[in-house]
Each structure stands twice: as C-alpha cells, then as structure tokens.
Amino acid sequence: MRAPTLYGAPGKMTQRLAGTVIGTQGLAVFFGALVARGLASAKGEDISSTFLLLGSVLAVLCILDAGLLRRPWGVTLGWGLQIATFASAIVVPAMLVVAILFAALWLTALAQGRAMDERITQVDAQWYAAQAASGPDLPSPDRSGSKSQAPIPSERESSLPDPSGEQPSSQDG
C-alpha cells in the first residue's frame, strides 16, 4: 500500500468517495456539538454555546470540504478536519469512536478512490488504443469536459452494408 494522499487534486472517484465521507462526518460532528452543548448546559457551565458554535463551524467546514476536494488543498483540509474531530473527544469522549470510524473511512476513501481512478485511466487507455488500431478516423480522447463531435464517415464507410443485415435499396433509374 502506498502512502496516503496529503496534498493534491484527487481524481473524480476519489473526490466522490472522500466527499461522501467528509460530508457525512460533518453531520456526525454537528450532532456531537449538540451533545456537548447539552452536557455543558446540564452541568450549568456558561461555555455551552461556545461548544455549539465551535462544533457547528467544524461541521460546516466538513460539509464545505466535500465540495472543495477538487482543489489541491482540499485533501489537506480534510486531514485537518480529521484531527479536529479527534480533538472534539476532549469535550465529548464518545466522539473518539466517531473520529476513529471516520478516519478509517477517510483513509479507505482516499486509497480505494485512487485505485479506482488508476483503473479507469488504464481501461480508458486500452480502449482508445484498441480503437486507434481499428481505424484512424476516431477522435482522440477529450478530457476537458467539452463534447467532441463524431467523425464524418468516409465514402468507403458509407458504402458498407448495414449492420442489421438489410441491403440498401438502390433505385437506378
């Protein structure tokens, strides 16, 4: 297993998996903030609203990071949010279980997402190589996200029989 990604823009599948994990973590962190506020309020501590505010900020950052993973620093922010979730266990000890669970999911999402991105790239390269070997008129892969137009069939290709088996009717005359 390779070292986990610490910085850099991940591939599409990694973004999707890690975004799901970190977004869901935001919900769990928010519920942890509600618990922290409730516990502090039950003890009569004045810091209960501060716990709610800090937990809410952490939760919002988790949810925002789900969309920011396409940026090179998005993964780094995700690692920082993992550490902050571990730190929240100081206030609510049960958050340690949540932090361990989401750290394991975060690592899995980064590792499996990268493996899926590499496999997709490999399969795409094989497919385009096979298509290039079968005919030179095919367009090259366009990774920019814009729609590429299909090639115009040459005269030789347009005179080929229909793949359905029907013969074209020609009326000379």
VOTISE-217762 format. One record per residue (C-alpha): z, x negated, y. Coordinates in steps of 0.2 Angstrom, whole numbers, padded with zeros to 4 digits, always signed. Last residue first. Layout:
// VOTISE-217762
ZXY...
//
This chain:
// VOTISE-217762
-0315+0166+0024-0303+0156+0017-0287+0166+0013-0274+0154+0006-0259+0162-0002-0245+0149-0004-0240+0147-0022-0223+0153-0026-0212+0142-0036-0196+0143-0025-0198+0125-0020-0214+0130-0010-0229+0118-0014-0231+0103-0003-0244+0105+0011-0230+0104+0024-0224+0088+0018-0241+0079+0019-0243+0086+0037-0227+0079+0042-0211+0089+0044-0203+0089+0061-0186+0080+0059-0170+0091+0061-0162+0090+0078-0145+0082+0081-0131+0092+0087-0119+0082+0098-0102+0076+0090-0105+0058+0094-0105+0053+0075-0124+0055+0074-0130+0050+0057-0148+0044+0057-0162+0057+0056-0172+0058+0041-0191+0054+0042-0189+0038+0031-0188+0047+0014-0179+0045-0002-0170+0029+0002-0164+0035+0018-0156+0050+0010-0147+0039-0003-0141+0028+0011-0135+0043+0021-0126+0050+0006-0118+0033+0002-0112+0031+0020-0105+0048+0021-0095+0046+0004-0088+0029+0011-0083+0037+0028-0075+0052+0019-0065+0040+0008-0059+0030+0022-0054+0046+0032-0045+0052+0016-0035+0036+0014-0031+0036+0032-0024+0054+0031-0015+0049+0015-0005+0035+0023-0002+0043+0040+0003+0060+0033+0014+0051+0020+0023+0041+0033+0025+0057+0044+0031+0067+0029+0044+0054+0024+0050+0053+0042+0050+0072+0042+0062+0073+0027+0073+0059+0033+0075+0067+0051+0079+0084+0044+0092+0077+0032+0100+0067+0047+0099+0083+0057+0113+0089+0047+0125+0077+0056+0122+0087+0073+0126+0076+0088+0124+0059+0080+0110+0066+0069+0100+0068+0085+0097+0049+0084+0086+0051+0068+0076+0063+0078+0074+0051+0092+0068+0038+0080+0055+0050+0073+0050+0054+0091+0047+0035+0094+0036+0034+0079+0026+0049+0085+0024+0041+0102+0016+0026+0093+0004+0037+0084-0001+0045+0101-0003+0028+0109-0021+0026+0104-0026+0044+0109-0032+0056+0096-0014+0059+0092-0011+0068+0108-0012+0085+0102+0002+0084+0089+0011+0073+0102+0013+0089+0113+0023+0098+0099+0034+0083+0097+0036+0081+0115+0041+0099+0117+0054+0097+0103+0062+0082+0112+0062+0091+0128+0071+0106+0120+0083+0094+0111+0088+0086+0128+0089+0103+0137+0099+0111+0123+0111+0096+0122+0113+0096+0140+0117+0115+0140+0132+0111+0128+0139+0097+0138+0153+0108+0145+0163+0107+0129+0172+0123+0123+0172+0119+0105+0161+0134+0102+0149+0129+0116+0147+0112+0108+0143+0119+0091+0131+0132+0099+0122+0119+0109+0120+0108+0095+0114+0122+0084+0101+0127+0097+0096+0109+0098+0093+0108+0079+0082+0124+0080+0072+0114+0093+0071+0099+0082+0065+0110+0067+0051+0117+0078+0046+0100+0085+0045+0093+0067+0032+0107+0063+0021+0099+0077+0025+0081+0071+0019+0086+0053+0004+0096+0057-0002+0083+0069+0001+0070+0056-0011+0079+0044-0024+0084+0057-0024+0067+0066-0025+0058+0049-0040+0069+0044-0049+0065+0060-0047+0047+0060-0032+0038+0069-0033+0031+0087-0022+0016+0087-0004+0010+0086+0009+0009+0073-0001+0013+0057+0009+0010+0041+0007-0007+0032-0004-0006+0017+0000+0000+0000
//
